[in-house]
Amino acid sequence: MLQMSFYGVEEYSDWLVNAGFNPLRVEFVKKNMKHDGKEGLNRWFGSTWLPFLSCPQDNHFGRTEIGYW
């Protein structure tokens, strides 16, 4: 079974330092993810995740196509 997780504060801190930043504090902020029913959840998913899931992918024919995984 595929397990998914989020990156932690340590990973984000390392990325910031590697990018030349000097972070004073890195933390997660809790947020209430209450949506306006199924349509609200669908809008959030479409604006948040679909841009990443539909990024251009290189196929075996040397073309770049837009598609879902």
BELSUL-V641025 format. One record per residue. RES is the residue in one small letter. SS is DSSP state (2 for helix, 1 for strand, 0 for the rest). PHI is phi as a letter, one per 30 degrees, with the letter a starting at -180 (* if undefined). PSI is psi in whole degrees, 0 to 359 (999 if undefined). Layout:
BEGIN
res = (RES,RES)
ss = (SS,SS)
phi = (PHI,PHI)
psi = (PSI,PSI)
END
This chain:
BEGIN
res = (m,l,q,m,s,f,y,g,v,e,e,y,s,d,w,l,v,n,a,g,f,n,p,l,r,v,e,f,v,k,k,n,m,k,h,d,g,k,e,g,l,n,r,w,f,g,s,t,w,l,p,f,l,s,c,p,q,d,n,h,f,g,r,t,e,i,g,y,w)
ss = (0,0,0,0,0,0,0,0,2,2,2,2,2,2,2,2,2,2,0,0,0,0,0,0,0,0,0,0,0,0,0,0,0,0,0,0,2,2,2,2,2,2,2,2,2,2,2,2,0,2,2,2,2,0,0,1,1,1,0,0,0,0,0,1,1,1,0,0,0)
phi = (*,d,c,c,a,c,d,c,e,d,d,d,d,d,d,d,d,d,d,j,d,b,d,d,a,b,a,c,c,d,b,d,c,d,c,d,i,d,d,d,d,d,d,d,d,d,d,c,c,d,e,d,d,c,d,e,b,d,c,d,c,i,c,c,b,c,a,d,d)
psi = (138,125,134,148,171,156,154,177,323,315,315,321,315,316,319,316,316,335,1,6,160,81,132,327,135,125,161,143,125,141,135,118,43,127,162,74,195,323,321,318,320,318,318,315,317,325,339,311,324,325,328,321,340,25,154,136,137,124,185,355,9,7,156,128,152,130,164,155,999)
END
